[in-house]
Amino acid sequence: MTGASAAGDEAEQGLRLVVRDDVASLIFDRPDSKVNLLTSATMRSLDATLGELEAAHAANAVQALVVRSAKQDNFIAGADINELAELSDAESATRISSLGQDIFGRLERLPFPTLAAIDGSCLGGGLELALACDYRVASNNSKTRLGLPETRLGILPGLGGTVRLPRLIGLRRALELILAGKQIRVQPALKMGLVDAVLPADRFDSEVDSLAADLARGAKPLSRRKRSFWARLLEESAPSRWLVRRISLKSVYARTKGHYPALPKAVKVTVRGVGQSPARAYAEEASAFGQLAVTPESRNLINVFLLTEGARKRRPSAEPRAIERAAVIGAGVMGAGIAELFAYQALPVLVVDIDEERVRAGIHRARELLDKAGERAGWSPETLEERKQCLKGATKYDSFSSIDAVVEAAIERMDVKREVFAALEAEMPSTSLIASNTSALSISKLQSDLEHPDRVCGIHFFNPPHVMPLVEIVRGKQTSDATLATAFELALHLGKTPIIVHDSPGFVVNRILAAYLTEAGHLLQEGMEVRSIDEVMKAFGMPMGPLRLLDEIGLDVIAMVSQTLEVDLGERFKPAPVMAKILATGVTGKKGGRGFYVYEDGRRSGLNEEISAVLRQAASGSAPPRPPLAPAKDVAQTRMIFGMINEAARTLDDQVVAGPEDIDVAMIMGAGFPPFLGGLLRYADSLGLDKITRRLRQLAERYGPRFEPAPGLLQRSAFFSPQK
């Protein structure tokens, strides 16, 4: 017997119900999409289909159910984010959560065994649906992941996840999954009892069918791991719950400084739910979901998700060229990190430098990164070795006739890069992509003397490249559309989020960051302490303070970028005089072990007293009196943040990017601007551009013309239209 859901046209709802030999298969297959989502229409269809299953069982037609997906590499990716974005009030959001809980409760109460067959990503509501089944099996497909990422959207699991998960795997493990919002692979999921078996991907469907047939006959082919009485007592007793709650809340606050309300709320609801009846626990989960869904933080985090997805979809219209072999010029920290990205994706990559020792060191560094990546990904030794074999070394360009793309990561000097580009052009096919990882030098100048300048662009990775998700794709004056499309697709293939920027000093991130870091230097000049400057920006929500960031990037690197920006864009990028004195001490930052802070084995161990002495001497008698109307820390924060907003407006004025969306994506993913604020320019809109302009004028009167409002600030009422 084969049937469709009574809720409407099955193609529209993305559900199919197939019954064969007493086993029903509930197949999720969202039309015109690579992934399944739990839309409101799909949930209504699911509810109706569960009614059909109840009736079929009553007629002795169904004795077991398999929930599966027809999508490749995807089980269910979760809720429809666009629907979440449209929630208008807490009461409506609570009702939606309660309705979903009721539907999953109906699945849980089916009077026959239910099995979730997970092949591919199983996230958010998809995992909550699987938790409502009696059994869960997963394929060893490398794309199979399980997770509850709701807290990353400023909400918590609202379809029973905070209730079922701790009862299945224990409170502490459940909190780890919920609070981190990370995706885990199948072996860790099996170990913790989240899935009951891992099946071979190449025989997954047939083995699932066999298990389902056994379940329909009343056999028990799967045994669920049960936590011992003592394990449950240790976690679920009132004193244990109190301790877990206290430790978890303390850890959350230390990490977020109170900026992400979903995390403490998730702790409280999950811990409290363990000691309550399921009905009461579900009610509290729904209420908390409703409250969080309409907070500014959730609105902003959902918007950031949509902005990021939009950035990845803004592909250039031209047809990209295929990349099968690549090369990286420069075997330093950046070059090795970029090479690791290629090898991680099983793309053969040649690492080139001026001598064998540097090449060996670069390949060694890249292989160390692969070791760590393989451990996180759960690779087999064979897979890891296969990826490592993608890394080869060379000191010449004589084998470049078969290279499809090269990323140059040599020293930041125009003469050196031009020499490299000329040598590459002589050896590579005219259609091959040549890209520079430069952070500030002009792509247009780099391509100007070449015979085929159209195949040259910038692909600017951020340090460390294996961690930072953003890539700036830089279009020079002569870069072709096909080159741009090829670079964009390559960045996507390497797992990055690309934005297209026009050739301009500092591009986007470094230009706006330079305004921020330059102002931090002026604050130092005026006598504000290193720790105070860093703490005020960490309190704002930045992952680290500006001076700690200077150490991370490298003071010598920032000095070169600042020099370029000052020459090309003017006096507002002129560093405070004290920065020259700091550089004169020879410190370079974390990579050299000493900057504003001292580093031992890569870890910060305290302030650098030598630099502190330089700062005290420079500040004596040079600082202007602090503004009387606001505390110094408030003024410092305003100066640094409003300086970034002002420079971002100038970047838009110069048409470096297509729109404010690209700037917000770039500053969140490339500079760590707090996602809960929605992005630099969305945050500016929330403050009001009139207010920002008035304050900038006040700052300009007191501190100089670097604060003069950008023309774009004066001409706009907002960066984003209200409906966005």
DOGU-529857 format. One record per atom (N, C-alpha, C): x, y, z. Coordinates in steps of 0.05 Angstrom, whole numbers, plus 5000, padded with zeros to 4 digits. Example, Ala and Ser with C-alpha at 12.3 -4.5 7.8 and 13.67 -1.06 7.14 Angstrom:
<recs>
526448865156524649105156526449345156525749555142527349795143525850015157
</recs>
This chain:
<recs>
501749765000500050005000501850255000501150444983502650694983500650924986501351115003499451335007500851595012499451815008500552085013499152205037500352405049499152535072496552665065494652655083492052785078492153085081494353195089494553485093494653635067494953515044495053655019496853504999497453634978499053524957501753444968502553184964504953084977507453214966507453294940509753424929510153694942507953824948508154094961509154074989508253865004508953845032511653715037512653565017515253445020515253195037513053055039512852805054511552585037512652345040511352115027511151895047508951755047508551525064508251275047510151085051510150835035509950605055508050425050507750195068508149935052509949765062510449515048511149305069509749075069510248855087510348935116508249075124507849155152509749385161511449475144513349685151512649945136512250155151511750415138514350575136514650715114516950895111515851175107516551345126515751635124518151775113517951865088520251975073519952275070521952415080522052705077523552765050522252925034523452985008522353264999523453465009522553745003523053804974520953884959521353934930523154174925524654154903526354374893528354474915529454284930531354364951533254134956535754204963537654004970537353904999535854045015535553975043532553965051531953815071529353805083529154005106527054145108526554335130523854275142523654335168521054295181519454555180518354615157516654845154513954795168512455015172509854975185508054795168508154815142506554635125507454345128510054305129511054035133510153915160510154085180509353985207506353915206504654075193501854005191501453745175503053705154502953465139503853225156505953265172506853045190504652965209503253165221501153105240498952935227498253015202496152855188497152575182499652555174500752295167500952115191501452225214501452055239498651945244496652105238493952005240493451765221494451785197494251555178495651305189497951355202499451125213497950995236496751155252495151045275492850875264491550975243489350825231490350575217492650585204493750355191494450135211495550225234496250025255493649895266491650055270489049945280487949735260488549765235487649575214489749355210491749335227493849135225495549155200495749395189497249435164500049535169500549645193503249755199504049655227506549535228507649445253510249575261511349745243513849885248514050125229515550325238515850565221518750635219519650705195522250825190521851105181523251295194523251575185525951615170525751695145528151715128527951955109530052005095530152225076530952125049529852265028530552205001532852384991533752565008535852755000538552635005540352684986543152594990544552765011545752635030547352765051545752945069543052905070541453065088539052905098538852895125536452785137534353005140534653175160533053415163534953635174535053865161536854075169535754255191533254215199532154375221529754525211529154745226526854915220527455095197525355215186525655415165526455685178528955775174529956015187528256255179527256265155525656485146523056505162521956275169519556285186520156375214522556295224523356395251523656695251524656805229525157095227522457245227520257115219517757255218516157245244517057105264515657085289515457375301513057455308512657735316512157775346511357575360510857605389511357345404511857365429512557135445510356935447507857025448505556845450505356665426505656785402505556625377507756425376510256515384512556335383512156105403510956155426510455945446508455745435506355845422504355665410505555485389507255595372508555435351510255215364511755285385513355085399511654865411509454945424507654755437506354565416505654685393504454515372506454315362508854395357510954215348511453995369511554075394511953875415509653665415507253755410504953575410505253375386506053475363506353305340508553095345510853185356512952995362512152805384510552895403509452725423507652505412506252585391504452385377506252175364508452255352510352065340511451885362512151995384513351835406511351635417508751695416506751515428505651315408506651305383505651105364505950825377503850655373503850395387505450175373507650255360509350055347512150185346514250025341516950125342517450325319518950535326519650745306522650765305523750805280526550805275527251055258529051225267530051445251532551355237532551365210534851275194536251525184538451595197539851845193542251815175541951925151544151925132544552205122546652335133547152615127546552795151546353055146545953245168543253215181543353205208540953175224541153385246539853615242540453845259537853965269538054095292535854245304533354075306531154175294528654025295528853745283530753705264531153435253532053245274533953325292534853155313532653125334531153335339528953315359526853115349526353105323524552905312525752625316528352595311529652335315529452245344529752435362529552375391526852275399524752345384522052255390521551965380523451865364523251585355524351395376523651135374524550945394527550885390528450875365531150805358532251005337534851035338536251205318538751055308538951035282541350925270542451135251545151135247546351335230548351195211548651315188550651205169553351315175555451175166558151275170559051455147557051555132557551755112559051985125561152085112562652305123561052565127558752585113557052815115554952795138554852565151552952535173553852685198552152865206552753025230550153055246550453075272548153115290548653355308546653515313547053735330544553895335544754065356542554255363543654535362543654665339544954925336543155165344540855115358538955335363540155565378541855515398542955735414544655925397545655825375547156005357545256205342542656145344540656325332539256485354540256465379539056625401536556495413536056245406533756105417534755845431532955675438533655405448531955195434532754945436531054735423528254755434526254775415523554825424521654605416522654375407520854155400521453905417522253955442522653745461525553675466527353815453530253745455531353775483530553985498531654025525530553815544528353675537527153475554528053195548527953125522528652845515531652795516533252995507536152945505537452875532537053035553538352955579537352685590534852615584533852365593535152125578536152185554537351985537540351955542541752175543544752165545545852285570544152385588545152505613545252805611544952935634544753225635547153375625549553295634551953435627552553425597552253185586552753155557550653305541548153305550546053445536546653745536547553855559548254135560550554205542552454025541554754075523553854105494552053935485551053955457549354205453547654265472545754485469547254755471549054785489550455035493552555095471553954885463555954925442554654965415552354845410551054865384552654735362554554565369556254445348555054185337556154115314555353865301557353645308556453405315558253195321557952965301560052805299560052575280558752335293558652125277557051895286558351735308561051715308562251555329561951675356562551935360561952065386558952035393557152065373554352035378553651755388554951555377554551275385555551235414557951345419559151315445557451425468556151655462554551785483551751675484550951495465548351385465546251545450547151745435545251905419544151745396545751565384544751375364545351095375543750905365543950635375545650455358546250535334548050385316549050555294551450495284552550625260552750415238551550465215551450275193553050375170554150185154555750255130554050425110555250645100553750815082552950675056554750495046554150365021551950155023551250065048549049875051546949985070546950245073545250365094542250295090541250345066538350305062537550015066539149825056538449545059538549455088540549555103540849475131538549595148537849845141535549965154532949805149532549725124530249555118530249295134532549175137532748925152532048975181533049185193532449255221529449305224528349455205525449515207523749265206524549075188523048825186523148675212525548675225525748535251523948665272523948935272522249075291519349015286518448995261515648935255514848655264516848475265516248195275516348175305516948395318517048385347519848325358521848295341524548255350525748515360528048495373529448735383532348725374532748805349535448795337537249005347536149205361537849425371537449435402539649485415539449515445540349795452538649935465539350205473541050205498543150375497544950395521543450535543543350405566541950515589543950615609543550855619545250955640544550815666546650755682546250615707544750785727543750645747542250785768544050995781546550925786548451105800549051345782549351295756549851525737547451715737545051605737542751775738542451925764543151785786542951915812544952145814547352095804549452305805548752555790547252525768546552755752543752865758541952705767539152785768538152855796539752795816538952875843538953175846537353275865537153565868539853695873541653585891544253715894545953715869545753495854547353475829546353675809543753705806542653895787543454185795543354235821544154505830547054565823548854365826551654395821552154435790550854265774551154285745550154555736547954645746546854905739548755135746549855115769551655335779554155345762555355115757557855105741557355185713555155095702554555165674554055465670552455585688551955865686554456035689556155945707558756095711560356075686560555845673562055815649560855975626558255985624556856135603557456435606557256525630557656815634560556895628562456725636565256785631565856795601564356645586564756635557563256855542560956935552559257115537558957395549559757425575559357675589556457765589554657565588551757625590550557715564551957705542550857815517548957625502548957365509547357175494545357045513542957165516541057065536540056785532540256675507539356405503540956205518543556255523545156055536544456015565544256225582543456175610540556065611538856155593536156065593536055765587537755675568537855395561538855225584540755325599541755185623539455145643538055365649536055355670533755165662532855195637530555025627531354735627533754675616534554395614535054265641536354405659536854295686534254265701532554465700529954445714528254225703528354185677526653985664527253705673529753645681530453385690528953305715528353505732526953455757523953485756522953535732520053575729518753355713516053355714514653165696515053255668514953065648515253155621513353375612510853355621508853555612509753835622510553855647511454115658514054205644515854025639518354095625517854195597516054065582515454155555514154435556512454485575511154745577513254965583515154905600517255105606519055155581519654935567521354965543519855145522517255095518515755255499515655545507515255595533515155875542517856015538520055875545522655985541523256035512522455845495522855885466521456135457518956175466517456405458518656665467519656675491520956915501523556985485525156775479527656825466527256895436525256785424524956815395524557105386523657275405523157555397525057745410527257645422529257825433530857955411531958195416533658315395536058135388537157995408539357815402538657605382536357475386535557265367534957385340533657605339533157745313535757795298537657895313540257955300541757705291541757495308543257255301541957115277539257115276537957005253538557165228538657425231539257595208542157545199543957505217546757445210546857185194545356985203545356725189544356765160542156925157541056975130543057135113544357335126546357495111548657315101549557135118551756955111550956765088548556655091547656475069547356635044546356885046546057055022548757115009550857155025553457215014554556974998554056735008555056504994553556444968551156564966549556524942549956744921551356954928551757174909554057114890553656904875555756814856555957004833558357054822558557194797557157044775556257184754554557054734556256884714558856934712560456784693560856494701561656334682562156044687564956014699565255884723567855854735569455624721572055654721573755434710574255224732574754984723575254764742578054784754578254724780580854724793581454434802583454314791584254044798586954024811588754224806591354234819591954524825593154564849593654834858596454864869597255114873599855164885599655404904601355404924601555634942604455724942604855984937607556104937608056234964609956124979610556215006609856005026611755905040611355685059611355775088610756035092610556135119607956045133607356185154604956115170602456135153602156355138599756385121599756185098602056155085602155975062601555685070602755605092602255325102599255295109598055495121595255475128593455465104594155615083592555605058592855335045595355235044595854965032594254755046594054775073592454575088589554575079588454805072585654825063585254655037587154675019587054524994587254225000589154145016589553865022587153745037585953905055583553825070581353735051581153875028579053815008580053614987582353484993583553284975584353404948585053654947586053784923589153784924590453664905593453674904594453954904596454014921597454284923600454284926601754454911604654484911605454714928607054674948607954894966610754974957611055234950613555334937614755554954617455534958618955744971621755744960623455924971626055964958628055754964627655594986629555384992628155145004629454915003628254665012627554675042629154805058628554805087625954945092625455165079622855305083620555145073620955015051618754845040618154615059620154485069619754265088618254365113619054595123617754715147614854775142614254885118611554945111609754705109610854495095609254245092608854115120610954125136610654015163608454155179608354415177606354575191603554505179603354485153600754415141599854135150601753945151600953675160600153665189601353835206600553855233597653955235596954145219594254245218592354025209593153865189591453645180591053435202593153385218592853195240590653285259590653545265588553645283585853645270585753715245583153715230582053435227583853245222582952965219581952855245583152935267582152845293579352955299578953215293576353335297574253205279575053135254573153025235572752725238574352595253574152305256575052145233577052255218578152115195579551855203579451665185581051425188583951485183585851325192588651365186589151375155587651215140587951205111587151475099584851585108583951835098585852065104586852065129588752265137591352255120592252015115594751985099594252075070591852015060591152095033591152395030590152535050590152835050593052935052594652815069597452905072598952875046598352665031599752615006599052824984596952984989596353204971598353434972599953434993601953654998604653574986605553724966608153684954609653944955612353934953613954174955615654224930616454474926618254544904619554814910621854854896623255114899623255264872622055144851622055264825619255244813618855394791616255394778616055224753618055044749618254904724616054684720614554624742612454424739609654554739609554814734607054964736605254944711606154804691604454784667601854644671601654484693599154344699597654454723598554684732597254814755594854984746592554944758590155094751589755344766590855354791590555594807592955614826593855864830596055914849595256144867595856114893595456324912598156414922598756664917601356774926601056884954602856784972602856875000605656955008606957094991609757184996609657435014612057545019612357775036610758015025609758185042608058415033609658635022610858584998612358794984611658774955610959004943610059014916612158904896614758974901616758894882617058584882616958464906617158174908614858044895612458134900610058014888610058044858610858274848610958304819612858114806615158074819617157884809615957594808614557524829613357264830611257234808609557434805607457414785608557394756610657544751611957524724613057244719614257124740615356854737613156654733610956684748608656504745607456514717607156754707605856784681607556644659610056644662611856524642611556214642610656104664610555814666607655694665605655854671602955744674601255794648599355614643597455654621596055924624595356044602594156314602591356324616590156084618587456074631587556024661589955964671590155894700589756144717588656104740588056314759590656384775591256644776593456734793592256924814592556864839591457034860593457104881593157344893594857434914593357434941594657354962593557364988594157625002595057824987595758084999593458195016594158325038592158445056591758745050593458865034593159155030594159255003595959104990597059204965595059194942595459364922593559394900593759154881591559024876591458814856591758934828590659164824590859294798593759344790595359434810598159474804599659214800598859004814600158744811599658634783597358684772596658564746597458734723598258984728598559184706600659114685602858974693604958924675604858644662602658494667602558224658601258204630601957994616600757954589597857874590597157724612594357634616593357734643592957994646592158104672589358024680587757934661584957874666584657634685586757454686586457214703587657254731588157504738589257564764587157694782587157614808585357734828586557704855585257804875586057764902584357554915585557374931584057184948585257224976584057404991585157485017584057315039585657115049584956955072585757115097584457045119585057175145586456975163588057075180589756905197588356835224588356575231589356345217587456245196588356185172586456115150584855865154585855675171584255435175581955485195581955725208579855785228578056005217579156215206577556445198575756385174573156435175571356345154571256535130572156775132571856975111574156965091573457015065575457065044574457305028576257505024575657725007576657664979574857654959575557614931575857894919578257974911578858244904578958274873577358454863577258494834579058734826581158674811582858894801581559014776582759224766581559374744581259194719582958994716582858834692582058544697581158484721580258214727577658144712577657914700575357834684573157714702570757704691568557584705569057284710570257144691570856864694572856814717574856984719576756964740575457004767573757204769572257254794570557024801569156904782567356674787569056434796571356394784573056164791574056194820574956434827575956484854573756454874571356544868569056524886568356234891568256074870567655784873569855634888572255714883574555594897574255644927573655894935573355954963571055794975568855764961566655604971567555314975569055204955569954934957571854894981573355094988575155085011573655125037571055155036569455185061569255465071569855665055569855945064567356085054566856315067564756505058566156735043565756745016567056965001565357204998566657444999565257684990566957814968565757934949567158064927567658354934570158444932570758714938572358834914572059084909573559224889576259304900578259304883580959384892580959654905581759664930581859914945583659874969585060074978586960035000585659905025586859685033585859535056583359375051582259395026579859255019577559325038576359135052574159205071575059175100575658925107576158865136578559025147580859015133583159155143582859455144581359565125580859855124579259935148577059795154575359865177576759805203578059575204579559505228581759705234583059805213585259995217584260245231581860335225580660565239580360505268579460265274579060175302581760165317583760035305586359995317587860255319587560435300588860695301587760855325585160835329584060985352584960865379585360605379586460485404589260595410590760645389593460775392593261055404591261205394590961475405590161465435588561275442587761245470590261175487591961005477594560955491596161205494596261365473597761615474596761795496594161785501592861965521593061855549594261615552594661505579592761295588590961205571589260975578590860725579590360555598592060315602591260095582593259925576592759705557590459535565590359445590588259265598585559405597585459665604582859805604581759825576583459885556582559895529581459635519582959415525582059155517579459065531579359125557576959035572574459185563574659435556572259585548571159475522572859375505571859265480570958975483572158825501571158555507568458575520568058775537565358815549563358885528564159025507562359085485561458835470563258635470562558375457564658285437566858435434568958345415570358105428571257915411572557675422575157735436576557945429578958035443579158335439580658465457581058745455582858825432582859085424584359175401587459135403588459165427591359135431592158845431590458675442590958395440590758305411588958425396588658365368591158455352592258685359594758785347596958575351597158475375599158265380598658015362596157945359595457705344596157735315595457965303596058025275599058055270600358195289603158265285603458565283604958685301605258975300606759065275608558905265609958975241608158965217606258775216604358755194602558995194601459055218599659285220601059545212603659565219605059815212605259845181605659625167605659635137602959715126600859585137598159645128597459935133598160035157597560315164598960505146601460445139602960615121601660635094600760405084599360405058596760565059595260535080592660675083593060975086595161045101595661335106596361465079598061335063598861455038596461475019594761265018592661254998590061395007589561385034586961485043587061735061589461805070589662055084590462035114590562275126591562305153590062155175587562085169585961955190587161685198588861575181590161325187593061365198593761605203596461655214596561545243598361365249598461255276599261465297598361415322599261585344602261565347603561785355606561785356607661555374606161475394607161275412607561005398606060955376606360695362609160665350610360895341613060875330615060805352614560905376616360835399616060545406613660445405613160155411614559985390614260055365615559895344618659905346619660135356622560165359623759975379622159865397623159665416623659395403622659355379623059105365620958895369618758955384616758765389615058725364614158475360612458415336609758305344609358235369606858115378607157825386605057685384604957405393607057235380607457265353609257095338612157125348612757355360615457395370615657365400613357295413613357255442612957505458613057735446612757985461611358195444609358325455607958545443606958725466604358785465603258915489603158725512603058475506603058255526605558075521606157915540608257715538606957445533608157285515607057025508609056805513608156595525609956365530608556115518609855985500608755755485606055835472605956075462603556165448601356265465601756255492599556345510600356605524598456775527598957025540599556985570601657105580602357065608602357325624601757555612601657805627602458035610602358275621603158515607606158525602606858645580609758685574610558945588612058925609612759155626614559355610616059255591617659435575615959635559613859525547611959695532610359875551609659765574608259935594609860175602612460135605614260365612614360565589614460475564614360655541611760815541609560685547606960815546606761025569607860965592607761155614609261405607611561365595613261595588611961765566610661625547609461775525606961925534605561815553603061935562603462175581605762185594606262395614606062675601604162825609603863095600602663125572601962895558601062925530598062875528596862765548594062695545592262935550590262985532588363205537586563135560585363335574583563265595581163105585580362905600578162735591575562875591573762805573571162945571569662925597568463135607567263135633564463005634563162965611560462875611560062575611562162425608561962125607564462005618564161765630566561625640568461565617570961555623573061515602572561255586571761045599571360795585569060815564566960955572564760995553565661155528567261365533568261525512570161365494571861205506573761035491572260845473570260715484568660525468567360675445566160905450564861055429566761135407569161225415571061305395571861075377572360845388573260615372570960505354568560475365566360365350565360565329565060815336564061015317566161065295568661035302570761055282570460835261569760595269569260375250566860435233564660525246562260575231562760795210564261005218564861225199566461125175568460955181570160845159568560655141566660505154564960325138563260485119562260715128560660885110562360995087564861065093566661155072567160925052567360685062567860455045565460415026563060455036560660445019560660674999561460905009561561134991563461084967565660944972567660884952566860634935564560524941563460294925565460054925566760014948568559784950566959524950564559524961562859284961560159364950558559154944555959204932553959334951554159284977552159394995552959345024551259455043551959425071551859135081550458955067550458675075553258565075554758625054557458525052559258625074558858875082560558975104559858835130557358785135556658655160557658365161557358225139558557955138561557965142562858145128565758165130566758225158565358415172566358495198565758285219563658125216563057915235564957675230565257595205566757355199569757405196570557655191573357715187574657865210572957995226574058165248572858105275570857925276569757855302567758045314566558225297564558405308562358235320561258315343559358135357556858065341556457815335554057735319551457805332551357805359548757865372547858145367549658325357548858595350547958615321548258395306547158385279549058475257551358585264553158695244553758985250555959085241556859355247554759565238553859535213552059745202549159705212548359465217545659425230545759535258547959505272548259625299548059925297549360035276549160325272546260415268544760265252541960325248540360325274541060125292539660105317540160355335542460475332543160715348541860965336541660965309540661195295542961355283542861385256545161525243545261815251543061945257543062225266544662245292544262055311545662065336548662025332549261835314552161785308553462025296552062155277553262385264553762615284551762665301552162875321554562815339554762565348556962495366559662515351559762425326562262455311563162745309561262925305561963205303563163305329561963215351563063295377565963185381566262935372568962815375570962955356570063035333571863185314572763445326570963585339571663835352573763795374573663575387575463525410578063385401577863195383580163025377581263055348579863205331581063245305579363145282580163215258578563155234578162865227579662685240579162395233576362305240574962465257572262395265570162545248570862695229568962835212567062625199564462655201562562455190562962415160562862165152563062095123560662205108560962275083558662375067556262185068556861915067554661725068553061735093554261805115552761825140550862065139551762275126550162525125547862485105548162315085546162295064544162065069544661895088542961665093541261705118538961585118537361565143537861305157538761105141539460835152541060685131542560495139544060325120542260115108540360005124538559795115535659905114534159815095531259895094529859755117527659865127526259755150525559465148524659375123523759095120526058895123528658995122530858805125531758785154
</recs>
